[in-house]
């Protein structure tokens, strides 16, 4: 007799079967993730430098704007990464 978990997993696999990735696809996705992490780090370093300058000047409105920009940049880079990963998974 199967557990409720096993039955749920079977139903899930019927509705959306798991996709098996080739080694090449795995490498491409890993490379994309690495580049994305590097882009995020680069943007954060740059913006944090600008935040430090704004704090020294006492311009806290600019600090808030820059912090929002960091969040926006992360989301943008992550969305781009997700799109590229989907293309790799789709074999396009």
PyMOL commands that set and color helices and strands:
alter all, ss='L'
color gray80, all
select helices_A, chain A and resi 4-15+23-57+60-90
alter helices_A, ss='H'
color red, helices_A
deselect
rebuild
show_as cartoon
